[in-house]
Amino acid sequence: MKRFFFPITILIIATVISCAEAPEPEITWDIHGHEIRWVYSEQYGAVNQADKKLAQSSDFSNRVEETLKRKIETVLTQGSNSVIAKINNSDTGELVDAGDAFEEIRGLLGYSNECFGAFDPTLQILWDVYEFESGGRYVSDDELADALRWVNYRMIEIEGTSVIRKGDFTRIGFGPTISGLIVDSAISLLKNEGASGGVVISDYCYTALDDGHTYDFMYPLKKSGDEQLQMNYGHFKLEPGQFVAAFDDSLKGFFAHGKYFHMVLSPLDGRPVQSVRAVVVVSNESCLQATVFAYAVMVMGENRGIEFLNETDGVEGIILTADHDVIVSGGLGDRFWR
């Protein structure tokens, strides 16, 4: 019997090492450059065997990815068939049927109104002028002033299920809040397919399909290299059905003319906000709402931002100031620890 002891011991050790090095069970989808992950491992709560079985089906994964891509192509892409492209290319005052994108556009405009335009979907013209998607470029004061004339979310109106654009050069877009829209769509698809556990994570959003999950508030949100220091500023427990979004001042950042520029722009002057380092918002409604409000609170600044979080029903949040002080809204205080 002893002769088998050594080989069996080696086999057990090899199995343990293999399990320890195995990647977390997850599925990743690339939706027009936005990575969406469904993670269903012990790290994020109890493992659901039904979810594991579902995730092992390539048909399921392909079906979710293709459906998400079609959804985003219908709503957002600049191709001639998307609703956003039709609105942006329409004549001033023309009624454009929002079709399948109606709920998303109505939500975007409604959330913009709730935050008093601190997030403005007509900033799309500025995001394009800065060319963030291509690495970014310096924009002169004159060029910025010319573009700012067309930034005003009130230039976009909904009539019935149609959208009207009032300004000749006004353009609407989801900007960085697009990840919230994609995650909301992914959650709906996963639930329809029978998924019931794990978390869905995107560029700036996080939500759990079941309870018992903890969110870590990190700055910067993403590490750009092995040498970059990422600080943990605290943790909080998610309640079932809550959605989290976070933005910080590293979002598509670049240097030009000796200055640092990032994608969170103020609709007042078109320049990147400087008074807040990062914001995390927890929403009871959707990831889209969480992303819009996280962006808005960065624009508002720490004082008005924390007032907004405390005054708005169904919303909680955390602000990291320029001095790296942490401010927690009243609704989240009991569940936040450092």
Phi, psi and chi 1 to 4 in degrees:
 res  aa     phi    psi   chi1   chi2   chi3   chi4
   1 MET       -  -32.7 -171.9   68.2  176.6      -
   2 LYS   -64.2  -29.1  -69.2 -178.0  179.4  179.3
   3 ARG   -63.5  -22.3   78.5  176.6   77.9  173.1
   4 PHE   -91.2   -9.7  -62.7  107.3      -      -
   5 PHE   -63.8  -47.1  176.9   76.7      -      -
   6 PHE   -65.1  -49.2 -177.3   72.1      -      -
   7 PRO   -61.2  -39.0  -23.1   34.3      -      -
   8 ILE   -65.3  -40.3  -69.2  173.7      -      -
   9 THR   -61.4  -44.4  -58.3      -      -      -
  10 ILE   -60.6  -41.5  -65.2  -63.9      -      -
  11 LEU   -63.5  -41.8  179.2   61.1      -      -
  12 ILE   -64.3  -45.3  -68.1  172.7      -      -
  13 ILE   -62.2  -43.8  -67.5  172.9      -      -
  14 ALA   -61.9  -39.4      -      -      -      -
  15 THR   -65.1  -42.2  -58.1      -      -      -
  16 VAL   -62.7  -44.9  170.4      -      -      -
  17 ILE   -62.9  -42.7  -68.0  173.5      -      -
  18 SER   -60.6  -42.7  175.4      -      -      -
  19 CYS   -66.9  -38.3  -68.5      -      -      -
  20 ALA   -66.2  -32.6      -      -      -      -
  21 GLU   -91.8   -7.4  -66.4  178.7  -10.6      -
  22 ALA   -65.9  139.6      -      -      -      -
  23 PRO   -67.9  157.9   24.9  -33.5      -      -
  24 GLU   -62.2  136.3  -66.7  -68.0   -9.7      -
  25 PRO   -60.7  121.9  -19.3   31.3      -      -
  26 GLU  -163.1  162.0   65.7  177.5   56.4      -
  27 ILE  -122.8  136.2  -64.4  179.1      -      -
  28 THR  -118.8  133.0  -58.8      -      -      -
  29 TRP  -120.3  138.2  -62.8  -72.6      -      -
  30 ASP  -102.1  108.0 -176.5   -8.9      -      -
  31 ILE  -109.6   92.6  -49.5  -60.2      -      -
  32 HIS    51.9   48.8  -63.7  -71.5      -      -
  33 GLY    87.1   -0.5      -      -      -      -
  34 HIS  -109.9  120.1  -64.1  -93.3      -      -
  35 GLU   -83.9  124.9 -176.9 -179.7  -87.0      -
  36 ILE  -116.7  127.3  -53.1  -63.8      -      -
  37 ARG  -120.5  135.1  -67.0 -169.6  -64.3  141.2
  38 TRP  -109.0  112.5  175.9   40.3      -      -
  39 VAL  -110.8  128.0 -172.0      -      -      -
  40 TYR  -132.5   46.7   50.3   94.9      -      -
  41 SER  -107.6  176.2   69.7      -      -      -
  42 GLU   -58.8  -27.6  -69.1   91.2  -18.3      -
  43 GLN   -58.9  -27.0  177.9 -176.2   -9.6      -
  44 TYR  -114.7   26.2  -64.3   97.3      -      -
  45 GLY   117.7 -170.5      -      -      -      -
  46 ALA   -63.6  141.3      -      -      -      -
  47 VAL   -81.2  129.3  175.7      -      -      -
  48 ASN  -101.1  116.3 -174.8  -54.0      -      -
  49 GLN   -63.5  -32.6  -64.7  -58.3  -40.1      -
  50 ALA   -65.2  -38.5      -      -      -      -
  51 ASP   -65.7  -40.2  -72.3  -20.6      -      -
  52 LYS   -60.4  -44.9  -83.1 -168.5  172.1 -176.2
  53 LYS   -63.6  -41.1 -175.7  176.2 -179.7 -179.4
  54 LEU   -62.9  -43.1 -174.5   65.2      -      -
  55 ALA   -67.0  -23.9      -      -      -      -
  56 GLN   -78.3   -6.6  -69.9  168.5   -3.8      -
  57 SER   -87.6  116.2  166.3      -      -      -
  58 SER   -66.8  -31.1   58.6      -      -      -
  59 ASP   -61.6  -42.5  -72.0  -17.7      -      -
  60 PHE   -60.7  -50.2  156.5   76.6      -      -
  61 SER   -60.7  -45.8  180.0      -      -      -
  62 ASN   -65.4  -36.9  -67.1  -24.6      -      -
  63 ARG   -65.8  -44.1 -169.6  162.5   56.2 -112.9
  64 VAL   -63.8  -46.0  170.4      -      -      -
  65 GLU   -62.2  -46.5 -177.0  170.3   31.9      -
  66 GLU   -65.1  -38.6  -70.5  -55.6  -47.2      -
  67 THR   -66.6  -42.5  -55.0      -      -      -
  68 LEU   -61.7  -43.9  -78.4  174.6      -      -
  69 LYS   -61.8  -44.3  -76.2 -178.3  176.5  179.3
  70 ARG   -62.4  -40.2  -75.6 -162.9  -57.4  -88.4
  71 LYS   -60.4  -48.6  173.1   73.9  171.7 -178.6
  72 ILE   -70.2  -36.8  -58.8  -50.4      -      -
  73 GLU   -62.5  -37.7  -74.1  167.8   -1.7      -
  74 THR   -67.1  -37.4  -60.7      -      -      -
  75 VAL   -91.8  -48.0  178.0      -      -      -
  76 LEU  -113.6  -34.4  -65.2  166.9      -      -
  77 THR   -63.1  159.3   57.8      -      -      -
  78 GLN   -84.2    5.4  -64.6  -54.5  -47.8      -
  79 GLY   -62.7  155.0      -      -      -      -
  80 SER   -63.0  -17.7   59.2      -      -      -
  81 ASN   -93.1   -6.7  -68.9  -34.8      -      -
  82 SER   -80.2  153.4   79.6      -      -      -
  83 VAL   -64.5  -42.8  173.0      -      -      -
  84 ILE   -60.8  -43.9  -68.5  -67.3      -      -
  85 ALA   -63.0  -40.6      -      -      -      -
  86 LYS   -64.4  -38.7  -71.1  177.0 -179.2  176.9
  87 ILE   -65.7  -47.9  -66.9  169.4      -      -
  88 ASN   -67.9  -23.3  -70.4  -20.9      -      -
  89 ASN  -101.8    3.9  -65.2  -37.4      -      -
  90 SER   -78.9  163.9   64.3      -      -      -
  91 ASP   -74.5  151.0  -67.5  -30.3      -      -
  92 THR   -58.4  127.0  -58.3      -      -      -
  93 GLY    88.3   -5.3      -      -      -      -
  94 GLU   -75.4  138.6  178.9 -176.4   -9.8      -
  95 LEU   -83.1  121.9  -72.8  170.9      -      -
  96 VAL  -113.8  119.9  178.5      -      -      -
  97 ASP   -64.3  121.9 -176.5   12.5      -      -
  98 ALA   -77.4  -18.5      -      -      -      -
  99 GLY    52.7 -132.0      -      -      -      -
 100 ASP   -66.9  -15.0  -66.5  -21.5      -      -
 101 ALA   -93.1    3.8      -      -      -      -
 102 PHE   -59.0  -48.9  172.8   69.1      -      -
 103 GLU   -62.4  -40.4  -68.8  -62.1  -25.4      -
 104 GLU   -66.4  -43.7  -73.4   81.9    1.8      -
 105 ILE   -68.8  -40.8  -66.1  174.7      -      -
 106 ARG   -62.1  -41.6 -177.8  173.5   65.7  173.5
 107 GLY   -63.2  -43.2      -      -      -      -
 108 LEU   -60.4  -47.0 -176.2   70.1      -      -
 109 LEU   -69.0  -37.1  -68.0  172.4      -      -
 110 GLY   -65.1  -44.6      -      -      -      -
 111 TYR   -65.3  -35.8  -62.2  143.6      -      -
 112 SER   -62.8  -40.7  -59.9      -      -      -
 113 ASN   -67.1  -38.9 -173.4   61.2      -      -
 114 GLU   -62.8  -33.4  -74.6 -176.9   54.0      -
 115 CYS   -97.2   17.8   66.9      -      -      -
 116 PHE    60.1   30.7  -44.8  103.5      -      -
 117 GLY    78.7   11.8      -      -      -      -
 118 ALA   -64.0  -35.1      -      -      -      -
 119 PHE  -103.1  125.5  172.7   84.3      -      -
 120 ASP  -125.4  115.9 -168.0  -38.2      -      -
 121 PRO   -66.0  -15.2   22.6  -32.5      -      -
 122 THR   -82.7    2.4   60.3      -      -      -
 123 LEU   -65.2   -6.9  -84.4  169.7      -      -
 124 GLN   -51.4  -36.0 -174.6   65.0   48.3      -
 125 ILE   -64.0  -34.4 -168.7  171.3      -      -
 126 LEU   -75.5  -41.0  -68.3 -174.2      -      -
 127 TRP   -60.0  -36.0  -67.8  -42.5      -      -
 128 ASP   -70.8  -40.2  -69.2  -16.7      -      -
 129 VAL   -63.6  -40.3  166.2      -      -      -
 130 TYR   -71.9  -16.9  -86.0  103.1      -      -
 131 GLU    55.1   46.8  -62.5  179.6    8.2      -
 132 PHE   -59.1  -37.8  -76.9  108.9      -      -
 133 GLU   -65.5  -20.6  -64.0  -58.4  -35.8      -
 134 SER  -103.8   12.8  -57.9      -      -      -
 135 GLY   107.5  -14.1      -      -      -      -
 136 GLY    94.6  152.1      -      -      -      -
 137 ARG  -149.1  158.2   72.9  174.2 -175.6   91.3
 138 TYR   -72.1  139.3  178.9   75.7      -      -
 139 VAL  -118.6  125.4  179.2      -      -      -
 140 SER   -70.0  161.8   68.1      -      -      -
 141 ASP   -61.1  -40.4  -70.4  -18.6      -      -
 142 ASP   -65.4  -43.6  -70.8  -17.3      -      -
 143 GLU   -64.7  -38.0 -169.3  176.5    6.3      -
 144 LEU   -67.1  -44.5 -168.3   59.9      -      -
 145 ALA   -61.5  -38.3      -      -      -      -
 146 ASP   -64.7  -41.9 -173.5   53.3      -      -
 147 ALA   -71.0  -35.9      -      -      -      -
 148 LEU   -63.5  -20.8  -83.1  168.4      -      -
 149 ARG   -62.1  -20.6  -69.0 -172.7  -59.5  139.9
 150 TRP  -107.7   10.5  -54.8  102.5      -      -
 151 VAL   -97.3  106.9  174.7      -      -      -
 152 ASN  -172.1  109.9 -175.6  -17.3      -      -
 153 TYR   -63.2  -16.2   69.2   96.9      -      -
 154 ARG   -73.6  -10.1  -65.7 -178.3 -179.1   87.9
 155 MET   -77.5   -6.2  -68.1 -174.2 -178.8      -
 156 ILE  -113.8  122.6  -53.6  -67.7      -      -
 157 GLU  -129.2  153.7  -71.8 -171.5   -3.2      -
 158 ILE  -107.5  130.9  -70.2  179.7      -      -
 159 GLU  -127.7  110.0 -176.5  174.0  -46.2      -
 160 GLY    66.9 -120.4      -      -      -      -
 161 THR  -111.1   19.8   58.6      -      -      -
 162 SER  -113.0  160.4  -62.9      -      -      -
 163 VAL  -118.8  138.8 -180.0      -      -      -
 164 ILE  -118.6  132.2  -55.7  171.0      -      -
 165 ARG  -106.4  121.4 -176.2  173.0   63.3  107.4
 166 LYS   -91.1  -24.8  -67.4 -177.1  174.2 -178.8
 167 GLY  -102.6  137.1      -      -      -      -
 168 ASP   -57.0  -39.2  -70.0  -22.0      -      -
 169 PHE  -111.1    8.6  -63.4  100.5      -      -
 170 THR   -70.6  133.9  -63.7      -      -      -
 171 ARG  -130.1  141.7  -58.5 -175.6   65.3 -125.0
 172 ILE  -107.6  145.4 -173.1  173.6      -      -
 173 GLY  -164.4  159.1      -      -      -      -
 174 PHE   -82.7  -16.7  -76.8   74.1      -      -
 175 GLY    54.7 -141.0      -      -      -      -
 176 PRO   -69.5   -9.9   25.0  -34.3      -      -
 177 THR   -79.6   -1.6   69.6      -      -      -
 178 ILE   -58.8  -32.2 -176.4  176.2      -      -
 179 SER   -63.3  -32.8   60.5      -      -      -
 180 GLY   -64.5  -42.1      -      -      -      -
 181 LEU   -62.6  -42.7  169.7   61.4      -      -
 182 ILE   -66.0  -42.1  -63.0  173.9      -      -
 183 VAL   -64.5  -41.7  169.0      -      -      -
 184 ASP   -58.0  -42.5  -73.5  -22.5      -      -
 185 SER   -65.9  -40.0  -60.5      -      -      -
 186 ALA   -65.0  -41.5      -      -      -      -
 187 ILE   -61.4  -45.0  -66.3  165.2      -      -
 188 SER   -60.7  -42.7  177.6      -      -      -
 189 LEU   -64.9  -45.9  -81.1  172.0      -      -
 190 LEU   -60.6  -43.1  -73.8  167.6      -      -
 191 LYS   -65.9  -39.4  -71.9 -177.4  176.4  179.3
 192 ASN   -64.0  -29.4  -72.6  -20.7      -      -
 193 GLU   -82.1   -9.4  -68.5  -76.0  -11.8      -
 194 GLY   106.5    3.3      -      -      -      -
 195 ALA   -69.6  142.0      -      -      -      -
 196 SER  -137.4   -1.3   59.3      -      -      -
 197 GLY  -139.4  177.5      -      -      -      -
 198 GLY    83.0 -169.5      -      -      -      -
 199 VAL  -129.6  155.4  -62.0      -      -      -
 200 VAL  -113.1  128.2  179.7      -      -      -
 201 ILE  -128.1  137.7  -52.8  168.9      -      -
 202 SER  -131.0 -161.8   75.8      -      -      -
 203 ASP   -53.0  -48.6  -58.5  -29.9      -      -
 204 TYR  -130.1    3.7  -39.9  112.5      -      -
 205 CYS  -120.9  155.8  -59.2      -      -      -
 206 TYR  -152.4  130.5  178.5  107.2      -      -
 207 THR  -150.5  152.1 -169.7      -      -      -
 208 ALA  -109.3  141.0      -      -      -      -
 209 LEU   -83.9  -17.7  -62.2 -179.4      -      -
 210 ASP  -133.1 -172.8   50.8    3.5      -      -
 211 ASP   -99.9 -179.6   57.8    5.1      -      -
 212 GLY    84.9   25.0      -      -      -      -
 213 HIS  -107.8  148.0  -62.2  -89.1      -      -
 214 THR  -116.7  135.7  -60.5      -      -      -
 215 TYR  -105.4  131.1 -178.3   87.1      -      -
 216 ASP   -99.6  124.9  -61.0  -37.8      -      -
 217 PHE   -87.8  105.3  178.6   22.3      -      -
 218 MET  -110.2  148.6  -51.1  -66.4  -68.2      -
 219 TYR  -140.1  129.5  176.6   83.9      -      -
 220 PRO   -67.8  163.2   25.6  -33.2      -      -
 221 LEU   -63.7  -34.7  -62.7  175.4      -      -
 222 LYS  -125.6  137.6  -70.3 -174.4  176.0 -179.1
 223 LYS   -81.8  129.8  -66.1  179.9   67.4  174.1
 224 SER   -91.0   -8.4   59.4      -      -      -
 225 GLY  -169.9  167.3      -      -      -      -
 226 ASP   -63.6  -25.9  -66.4  -23.2      -      -
 227 GLU   -89.3  -10.0  -63.2 -179.1   -1.7      -
 228 GLN   -75.2  133.9 -175.5 -179.3   22.8      -
 229 LEU   -86.6  126.0 -179.2   62.9      -      -
 230 GLN  -112.3  118.2 -168.6  178.3   32.2      -
 231 MET   -93.4  141.4  -60.4  -66.4  -67.7      -
 232 ASN  -100.2  118.4 -169.8  -37.4      -      -
 233 TYR  -101.9    3.1  -80.0   89.6      -      -
 234 GLY   146.6  179.4      -      -      -      -
 235 HIS  -142.3  154.0  -34.8  -92.2      -      -
 236 PHE  -148.5  156.2   59.5   85.8      -      -
 237 LYS   -90.4  132.9 -152.0   77.0  170.4  177.0
 238 LEU   -84.6  136.7  -96.4   70.0      -      -
 239 GLU   -82.8  153.5  -60.8  -70.1  -15.4      -
 240 PRO   -55.5  134.6  -25.0   34.0      -      -
 241 GLY    82.3   12.8      -      -      -      -
 242 GLN   -96.1  154.0  -70.8 -170.8  -39.3      -
 243 PHE  -123.3  139.1  -52.4   87.4      -      -
 244 VAL  -121.1  138.4 -178.7      -      -      -
 245 ALA  -137.8  148.9      -      -      -      -
 246 ALA  -143.4  140.5      -      -      -      -
 247 PHE  -129.6  152.4  -73.1  127.1      -      -
 248 ASP  -142.1 -179.6   67.6    6.2      -      -
 249 ASP   -84.5   18.4   55.8    9.0      -      -
 250 SER  -105.2    3.2   68.4      -      -      -
 251 LEU   -64.2  107.9 -177.4   61.3      -      -
 252 LYS    49.9   40.5  -66.6 -171.8 -178.0  -65.2
 253 GLY   -72.7  152.1      -      -      -      -
 254 PHE  -154.5  160.3   67.3   93.4      -      -
 255 PHE  -107.0  138.8  -74.4   91.7      -      -
 256 ALA  -156.0  138.1      -      -      -      -
 257 HIS    53.0   36.8  -70.8 -133.7      -      -
 258 GLY    74.1   11.7      -      -      -      -
 259 LYS  -125.2  158.0  -64.9 -178.0  179.2 -179.9
 260 TYR  -102.4  132.1  178.9   67.7      -      -
 261 PHE  -124.0  139.9  -63.0   84.6      -      -
 262 HIS  -137.9  174.0   58.8   81.3      -      -
 263 MET   -80.4  -12.1 -162.0  174.9  177.3      -
 264 VAL   -84.8   96.8 -177.2      -      -      -
 265 LEU  -102.4  145.7  -52.4  174.1      -      -
 266 SER   -81.3  132.0  167.3      -      -      -
 267 PRO   -71.0   -7.2   23.3  -31.3      -      -
 268 LEU   -82.2  -47.0  -62.9  178.5      -      -
 269 ASP  -120.7   -5.3   61.3   12.4      -      -
 270 GLY    76.7    5.8      -      -      -      -
 271 ARG  -101.1  156.4  -65.4  -60.8 -173.2 -170.9
 272 PRO   -61.4  141.6  -21.3   32.5      -      -
 273 VAL   -71.1  147.0  -61.0      -      -      -
 274 GLN  -120.9  -16.0  -56.5  -66.9  -29.8      -
 275 SER   -83.2  -14.5   60.8      -      -      -
 276 VAL  -131.0  137.6  172.2      -      -      -
 277 ARG   -83.1  -44.5  -66.6  -76.1 -173.2 -171.1
 278 ALA  -157.3  156.0      -      -      -      -
 279 VAL  -140.7  138.2  169.9      -      -      -
 280 VAL  -118.9  131.0  176.3      -      -      -
 281 VAL  -123.8  134.8  166.2      -      -      -
 282 VAL  -108.9  125.1 -177.2      -      -      -
 283 SER  -117.5  143.1  164.2      -      -      -
 284 ASN   -88.2   -3.3  -68.1  -23.2      -      -
 285 GLU  -107.0  -52.8 -173.4  165.3  -47.0      -
 286 SER  -167.5  162.4   67.4      -      -      -
 287 CYS   -70.1  -32.9  -84.4      -      -      -
 288 LEU   -61.0  -45.3 -180.0   58.1      -      -
 289 GLN   -61.7  -42.3 -176.3 -170.6   58.4      -
 290 ALA   -62.3  -41.7      -      -      -      -
 291 THR   -68.9  -42.8   52.9      -      -      -
 292 VAL   -59.5  -46.4  168.8      -      -      -
 293 PHE   -72.7  -32.6  -73.1  174.7      -      -
 294 ALA   -64.1  -44.2      -      -      -      -
 295 TYR   -60.9  -46.5 -173.0  110.3      -      -
 296 ALA   -61.3  -41.3      -      -      -      -
 297 VAL   -66.1  -35.8  169.9      -      -      -
 298 MET   -61.1  -41.0  -78.0 -164.2   72.1      -
 299 VAL   -68.4  -39.9  171.9      -      -      -
 300 MET   -64.8  -32.1  -68.8  176.0 -175.6      -
 301 GLY    92.2  170.2      -      -      -      -
 302 GLU   -65.2  -41.4   58.6 -175.1  -85.1      -
 303 ASN   -71.7  -54.5  -66.1  -32.2      -      -
 304 ARG   -68.9  -32.8  179.6   66.3 -169.3  100.8
 305 GLY   -63.4  -44.1      -      -      -      -
 306 ILE   -70.8  -32.3 -158.4   66.7      -      -
 307 GLU   -62.0  -44.1  -72.4  179.4    2.5      -
 308 PHE   -60.9  -44.3  174.5   77.7      -      -
 309 LEU   -63.9  -39.3  -69.0  171.6      -      -
 310 ASN   -73.6  -26.4  -75.0  -32.4      -      -
 311 GLU   -91.5  -17.8  -66.6  169.3   -4.8      -
 312 THR   -94.6  122.9  -54.9      -      -      -
 313 ASP   -65.6  141.4  -67.5  -23.3      -      -
 314 GLY    75.6   13.1      -      -      -      -
 315 VAL  -134.2  137.7  173.4      -      -      -
 316 GLU  -135.6  169.8  -55.6  161.5   -9.6      -
 317 GLY  -177.5  175.7      -      -      -      -
 318 ILE  -134.1  139.3  -52.5  167.9      -      -
 319 ILE  -120.1  131.0  -62.5  173.6      -      -
 320 LEU  -104.5  114.5 -179.5   65.8      -      -
 321 THR   -77.0  173.6   71.2      -      -      -
 322 ALA   -61.9  -25.9      -      -      -      -
 323 ASP   -91.0    8.5  -63.6  -35.0      -      -
 324 HIS    66.8   28.4  -71.3 -100.9      -      -
 325 ASP   -84.7  146.1  -66.1  -34.9      -      -
 326 VAL  -105.5  125.1  175.9      -      -      -
 327 ILE  -117.5  125.3  -53.8  173.9      -      -
 328 VAL  -113.7  131.7 -175.8      -      -      -
 329 SER   -67.6  157.6   69.6      -      -      -
 330 GLY   -58.1  -38.2      -      -      -      -
 331 GLY   -68.4  -19.3      -      -      -      -
 332 LEU  -104.0  -11.5 -163.9   59.6      -      -
 333 GLY   -55.0  -40.6      -      -      -      -
 334 ASP   -70.4  -19.8  -66.4  -20.5      -      -
 335 ARG  -108.4    4.9  -68.8 -174.1  -78.3  129.5
 336 PHE  -106.0  135.5  178.3   82.0      -      -
 337 TRP  -143.5  160.6   71.9   95.1      -      -
 338 ARG  -122.3      -  -59.4 -172.4   67.3  174.9
